Amino acid sequence: MQVTTIGVDLAKNVFQVHGITANGEVVFNKALRRAQFLPFFAKLEPCLIGMESCSSAHHWARELTALGHEVRLIPPMYVKPYVKRGKSDAIDAEAICEAVTRPTMRFVAVKTVEQQSLLSLHRACDLLVRQRTQLINNLRGLVAEFGIYIPRGLARVIEFAEDITLGQVLDLPDIANEVIHNLSEQLMALHQRIRWYEERLKQVAKEDERVRLLRTIPGVGAVTASAIIASIGDGYQFKNGREFAAWLGLTPSNKSSDGKEKLGRITKMGDQYLRQLLVVGMTSLVRQTRSHPERPIRWLTSLLERKPARVATVAMANKTARIVWAILTRNEPYSPRASA
């Protein structure tokens, strides 16, 4: 019996595989050790393999594709409805095997090694930024206990920490001064490391032609552009710009019933990091529009006259996502007339 479809439940060391024939007959449902995984598939005829999109899925998808198999990655939330009952590796593998054959199933494009390398820069930088924020909040709260106020803003906190590391001593007990000095040194080290990641991202942005194209869009900088390229590549996995915006969670939720259409808030169901970058970029664009009325963006200006700034920011992020898809698929720079 020739296996035509296989569902794989990935893990660190033990993988569950569920294989069926063209008429749905189960051929095997067994566990494989990590060392047995690739040799097992090397012996099989080319077939359709489904896996949940997780941290190691893209690596195994590239390896299995090199063996001649067709690999499709499925978002975990789309597999859950096919789990019949209970929770085990065997049941999950069977659900993946069934989900991968659905004609309306949505799949995740397999990322290249270059894309994942670029994403590693973004993920490491994002981790350090969150750690820096935690450290700043801790430092600001600690000195506030002694009646010392650090003004809001990253630059003010970095200036305070730099003064402490250069030898400034506060009128506090020795233990408190030692703690504040250690936290200031740690903050400065984190800040310098983040600066390195930001400079590296800018360097990558200069080398990639697609990143340069995306940077022609108002409000899209080097970090946002490189993150988009690392996440979706050329964008051809999406049928249109709205599908890309929906993947980012920037489209309104649909709660229609009884023939009555009702749209709610944005779904926030997609890539949180990309959505955050686009919204932050559009927030900066809104501020520029207000501070420089001589350089207006017609659509954004009219929107700000009717809606609150936050609503306008999210709406602009939605529109920008569609422009991003158009630029990537057409391989041409941003044109204000074309977008209008």
Buried (B, 14 or more C-beta within 10 A) or exposed (E): EEBBBBBBBBBEEBBBBBBBEEEEEEBEBEBBEEEBBBEBBEEBEEBBBBBBBBEEBBBBBBBBEEBEBEBBBBBEEBBEEBBEEEEEBBBBBBBBBBBBBEEEBEBBBBBEEEBBEBBEBBBBBBEBBEBBEEBBEEBBEBBEEEEBEBEEEEEEBBEBBBEBBEEEEBEBEEEBBEBBBEBBEBBBEBBEBBEEBBEBBBEBBEEBEBBBBBBBBBBBBBBBBBBBBBBBBEBEBBEEBBBBBBBBBBBBEEEEEEEEEEEEEBBEBBBEBBBBBBBBBBBBBBEBBEEEEEEEBEBBBEBBEEEEBEEBBBBBBBBBBBBBBBBBBEEEEBEEEEBE
